[in-house]
Amino acid sequence: MKVYSILILNKAGGLIYQNELQPGLSKLTANDYLVLAGTLHGVHAIGSKLAPTISTTSKSEAASQNAQILSTGKQMSSNTNRTGLKSVETDLFNLYIFQTVSGLKFISIRGIF
């Protein structure tokens, strides 16, 4: 899979970095990249609000869930990419989003082949 483009967004959805790694994509203007970054940030935020929340109905269930989380070594943070848009896969390209603990979003646009 060829990586065509990489974008980095800050916590507020602003575009901090953009690089086209492979030629062949339609050329976008700087304004188009800003609009793309804002759109992806918005869709990610809306998707995270649509995801079901974890309910802690009893103390024993909460303790069980916490023990399971601690045993796997995963931290429950609101900034990790547990919810929201993670990937878009089409016949022409794949788009992957990884959100760091600090809120930065790394977006990779890849070709199919």
Secondary structure, DSSP 4 states (H G I P E B T S, - for coil): --EEEEEEE-TTS-EEEEEE-STTSPP--HHHHHHHHHHHHHHHHHHHHHSPPPP--SHHHHHHHHHHHHHHT----TTSTTSS--EEE-SSEEEEEEE-TTS-EEEEEEE--
